[in-house]
Amino acid sequence: MHHLHAHLALSQGWTDSIGLLFTFAVLMPAIATVCIVVAMVSGRGDKTQDSKNVGRWGRASSPDSE
């Protein structure tokens, strides 16, 4: 009976370890990737907005344009 209890405790430890492994090996990189993609898309949107505002703010992308 005592052996069964030890096995149960071991499997509980494995469950915790797998949970932590999943959290840090799968969940965190996924969240980081989502944040990076959102930042890239947001930055791209800002860039197109900037090129629309180039005339107003005087930041021309090429020197020969007005």
Contacts in CASP RR format, 6 or more apart in sequence:
PFRMAT RR
TARGET T0000
AUTHOR 0000-0000-0000
METHOD contacts of the structure
MODEL  1
MHHLHAHLALSQGWTDSIGLLFTFAVLMPAIATVCIVVAMVSGRGDKTQD
SKNVGRWGRASSPDSE
50 59 0 8 1.000
51 61 0 8 1.000
53 59 0 8 1.000
54 60 0 8 1.000
54 61 0 8 1.000
54 65 0 8 1.000
55 66 0 8 1.000
60 66 0 8 1.000
END
